[in-house]
């Protein structure tokens, strides 16, 4: 851990896809390096990104076709042109989208892979030794992923549960036949991953050389329609035909009368324990090869998880079942030693979850948008702990500008205004209306930076003061998520100095 990371520190949440670029989505190219330069100028220690896997249904990075593969959309086309794998006219004039501040996923789906096929054709024609080494080194997951994607293409994009029975259930003769018939298509998908990870490692090296650690995100569950589940069905609660018996979600609460039905297949934790959690150890080892810090999504699911019968239309009829608990984390520590891990300890928490967090020693998360609903709750800054990470909001929350203007209830606004000394202790509606949004935003940012928590991570859109247009994800909303992109030139030297100055007041640079 660097000296900068050893004490109070700060970072920025900024998804790769939200970076500017002329070609429809943020990538691992020049703009990513320029953002790393900006973070260094701003005195930041962390760059937190969202999962980087290939997105599936709904364009969610939390529903990926693979827990190891990289997103083809993030491959920078200009970098490929420099390497002689593309001609500029093959991609520069394509209609990547009408709005440079929104990702047009339909355009990407339609256009990106044909361009990458041109690049991969040239790559494969060179008989690259680097590509051959990559395929050998990653064969344990890459071969299954490439075959999975080739079969998905053959069957019109259908989920693997809708494929013919022999390949759906991975009968050896059917798999061997598919590998022979789809060899060329498999090489394409292997080539895409080689191009991605070649750019990823170059990008990560650049970021690390700036003194910045990359915070990656490990979703606890994998998508049902993924190479992970198809290739290792014995690790999941599936029936003999491959269909889930129980699926993931969270129960009803004050915010959702039906709860949230995520639909991911659940793990066979007892089966996993028998072989020392080998599947998980492979997964975590891979994540630590590509990230410096790992954020464990849905940490409470390791203590106990909510299981909903497959086929239910809501999450109402689920039940809590025991997770692996501390036995799992002891196994991780024996295998990897002490590592930098953040526990996403949000949601329905019980004393047992708090105890598990304490036993692991992982820093948990404190979210200011949860702080002002009433009572002396754990999210109020005076209740934060040193070993923690404070956020104004997560990717599932709206921006703090939009929170103040429309999402916060009158009670939350009144509590926040009083707590942050924007008004007196008991503000009237008129006094609240007089508070400027910019002042409220600044006060909330300073409350995060001033927290006793060792680490503060601020979403980039909150530093920019953006509103609802930058809201990354609304849980339960289908479509329109994961689309915000920053305007070109957002990472100005003036803003970098402002961030550095604000952080320095609270000893975070």
Buried (B, 14 or more C-beta within 10 A) or exposed (E): EEEBBEEBBBBBBBBBBBBBBEBBBBBBBEBBBEBBBBBBBBBBBBBBBBBBBBBBBBBBBBBBBBBBBBBBBBBBBBBBBEEEBBEEEBBBEBEBBEEBBBBBBEBBEEBBBEBBBBBBBBBBEEEEEEBEEBBEEBEEBBBBBBBBBBBBBBBEEEBBBEBEEBBBBBEEEBBEEBBEEBEEBBBBBBBBBBBBBBBBEBBBEBBBEBBBBBBBBBBBBBBBBBBBBBBBBEBBBBEEEBEBBBBBBBBBEEEBEBBBBBBBBBBBBEEBEEEEBEBBBBBBEBBBEBBBBBBBBBBBBBBBBBBBEBEBEBBBEBEEEEBBBBEBBEBBBEBBEEBBBBBBBBBEBEEBBBEBBEEBEBBBBBBBBBBBBEEEEBBBBEEBBEBBBBBBBBBBBBBBBBBBBEBBEEEBBBBBBBBBEBBEEEBEEEBBEEBEBEBBBBBBBBBBBBBBBBBBBBBBBBBBBBBBEBBBBEEEEEEEBBBBBBEEEBBEEEBBEEBBEBBEEBEBB
